Amino acid sequence: MRRAARKRTTRQLEQVFKALQGDHTHPFAHEIYQRVHRKLPRISLATVYRNLHSLVDEGRIRTLLLDAQGARFDPETSQHDHFVCERCGRVVDLFLRQARPVDLSSLAKQGYVVTTHTLTVHGMCQVCAARRRTSRSQRPAARRLRKTDVHGRIFDAKGGPRQGKGRCDDA
């Protein structure tokens, strides 16, 4: 007869959990590994991954799959959504009112079983938007860029070489 597997609380598990507490940056596993590795130099990346998955299974943290870069981890386990900055990659927790429920009945009719859903908003964060506004207001009038080839010959708007205008005129 087989005993039910009992989850042990190990030093590694606690350090991985501690590395996420109060962190709202939604770090990747390798970032968590770097933090834990400072405290436990002998810990491996595989152990960090294993402990992250244990914490997710226990409901102590959440996994976020927001883009192609890989899984991020979130210590905030309450129901919430996310904003992802398309410029810097920052992920921000959104606690939006759930005034308008999403109608998922068509999925149920097709045989899907929906357990939960989340909203991910993409755009530009406040910091990147402010930088963009500042850089635009400080930029001098745009100059027309000239296209050149490897010999320094200047091309016209149609893409052909301008005669007598380049640095390396052989003709």
C-alpha positions as CSV (number, residue, x, y, z in Angstrom):
1,M,0.0,0.0,0.0
2,R,1.4,3.4,-1.0
3,R,1.3,6.4,1.3
4,A,0.1,9.7,0.1
5,A,2.9,12.0,-0.8
6,R,3.5,14.6,1.9
7,K,4.9,18.0,0.9
8,R,8.0,18.8,2.9
9,T,8.9,22.4,3.6
10,T,12.6,22.6,2.8
11,R,15.0,25.4,3.2
12,Q,15.1,25.7,-0.6
13,L,11.3,26.0,-0.9
14,E,11.2,28.7,1.7
15,Q,14.0,30.7,0.1
16,V,12.3,30.5,-3.3
17,F,9.0,31.6,-1.7
18,K,10.8,34.4,0.2
19,A,12.5,35.6,-3.0
20,L,9.0,36.3,-4.4
21,Q,7.4,38.0,-1.4
22,G,6.6,41.6,-1.9
23,D,7.9,41.5,-5.5
24,H,5.4,42.8,-8.0
25,T,7.8,42.6,-11.0
26,H,6.5,39.2,-12.0
27,P,10.0,37.7,-12.3
28,F,11.1,34.8,-14.5
29,A,12.5,31.6,-12.9
30,H,16.1,32.6,-13.7
31,E,15.7,35.9,-11.9
32,I,14.4,34.1,-8.8
33,Y,17.3,31.6,-9.1
34,Q,19.8,34.5,-9.0
35,R,18.2,35.9,-5.8
36,V,18.1,32.5,-4.1
37,H,21.6,31.6,-5.3
38,R,23.0,34.5,-3.2
39,K,21.6,32.9,-0.1
40,L,22.0,29.2,-1.1
41,P,25.0,29.0,-3.4
42,R,24.6,25.3,-4.0
43,I,21.0,25.4,-5.2
44,S,20.5,24.5,-8.9
45,L,18.1,26.1,-11.4
46,A,16.3,22.8,-11.6
47,T,15.6,22.9,-7.9
48,V,14.3,26.4,-8.2
49,Y,11.9,25.3,-11.0
50,R,10.8,22.3,-9.0
51,N,10.0,24.5,-5.9
52,L,8.2,27.1,-8.0
53,H,6.0,24.4,-9.4
54,S,5.3,23.1,-5.9
55,L,4.4,26.6,-4.8
56,V,2.0,26.9,-7.7
57,D,0.5,23.5,-6.9
58,E,0.0,24.6,-3.3
59,G,-1.7,27.8,-4.4
60,R,0.9,30.0,-2.8
61,I,1.9,31.7,-6.1
62,R,0.6,31.9,-9.6
63,T,2.2,31.2,-13.0
64,L,1.7,33.8,-15.7
65,L,2.1,33.0,-19.4
66,L,1.9,36.4,-20.9
67,D,4.2,36.3,-23.9
68,A,6.7,34.0,-25.8
69,Q,9.5,34.8,-23.3
70,G,8.3,32.2,-20.9
71,A,6.6,31.8,-17.5
72,R,6.6,34.5,-15.0
73,F,5.7,34.1,-11.3
74,D,3.3,36.2,-9.3
75,P,3.0,36.1,-5.5
76,E,-0.4,37.8,-5.7
77,T,-2.9,35.0,-5.7
78,S,-6.1,37.0,-5.6
79,Q,-8.2,37.3,-8.8
80,H,-6.6,40.1,-10.8
81,D,-5.5,40.9,-14.4
82,H,-2.3,42.3,-15.9
83,F,-1.0,45.2,-18.0
84,V,2.1,44.4,-20.1
85,C,4.2,47.2,-21.5
86,E,5.2,46.6,-25.1
87,R,8.3,48.7,-24.8
88,C,10.1,47.7,-21.6
89,G,8.2,44.4,-20.7
90,R,7.0,45.6,-17.3
91,V,4.1,43.7,-16.0
92,V,1.7,45.5,-13.6
93,D,-1.2,44.0,-11.6
94,L,-4.6,45.3,-12.5
95,F,-7.5,45.1,-10.0
96,L,-10.3,46.0,-12.3
97,R,-14.0,46.0,-11.4
98,Q,-15.7,42.9,-12.7
99,A,-18.8,44.9,-13.6
100,R,-19.3,43.2,-17.0
101,P,-18.9,39.5,-16.9
102,V,-17.6,37.7,-20.0
103,D,-20.1,35.4,-21.7
104,L,-18.3,32.1,-22.1
105,S,-21.5,30.0,-22.7
106,S,-20.5,29.4,-26.3
107,L,-17.4,27.6,-25.2
108,A,-19.5,25.3,-22.9
109,K,-21.8,24.5,-25.8
110,Q,-18.8,23.4,-27.8
111,G,-17.7,21.1,-25.0
112,Y,-15.0,23.2,-23.3
113,V,-14.7,23.4,-19.6
114,V,-13.7,26.8,-18.5
115,T,-12.1,27.0,-15.0
116,T,-11.0,30.6,-15.0
117,H,-10.1,33.5,-17.4
118,T,-7.8,36.5,-17.2
119,L,-7.5,39.7,-19.0
120,T,-4.1,40.9,-20.2
121,V,-3.9,44.5,-21.5
122,H,-1.0,45.5,-23.7
123,G,0.3,49.0,-24.3
124,M,2.8,51.4,-23.0
125,C,3.4,51.9,-19.3
126,Q,3.5,55.4,-17.7
127,V,7.3,55.5,-17.6
128,C,7.7,54.6,-21.3
129,A,4.9,56.9,-22.3
130,A,6.5,59.8,-20.4
131,R,9.9,59.1,-22.0
132,R,8.3,59.0,-25.4
133,R,6.6,62.4,-24.9
134,T,9.8,63.9,-23.6
135,S,12.0,62.6,-26.4
136,R,9.5,63.8,-29.0
137,S,9.4,67.3,-27.6
138,Q,13.2,67.6,-27.4
139,R,13.9,66.2,-30.8
140,P,15.1,68.6,-33.5
141,A,13.3,68.8,-36.8
142,A,13.6,65.5,-38.6
143,R,16.3,65.5,-41.3
144,R,16.0,63.5,-44.5
145,L,18.2,60.5,-44.3
146,R,20.2,59.7,-47.4
147,K,20.7,56.1,-48.5
148,T,24.3,55.1,-49.4
149,D,25.9,51.9,-50.6
150,V,29.1,50.3,-49.3
151,H,31.2,52.7,-51.6
152,G,29.5,55.8,-50.2
153,R,27.4,56.5,-53.3
154,I,24.2,58.3,-52.6
155,F,20.9,57.0,-53.9
156,D,17.9,59.0,-54.9
157,A,14.3,58.6,-53.7
158,K,13.6,55.9,-56.3
159,G,16.5,53.8,-55.2
160,G,18.9,54.5,-58.1
161,P,22.3,56.0,-57.8
162,R,22.5,59.8,-58.1
163,Q,25.1,60.7,-60.8
164,G,28.0,62.9,-59.7
165,K,26.9,63.2,-56.1
166,G,28.6,60.3,-54.4
167,R,32.1,60.2,-52.8
168,C,33.4,57.5,-55.0
169,D,32.5,58.5,-58.5
170,D,34.4,56.4,-61.1
171,A,32.6,57.8,-64.1
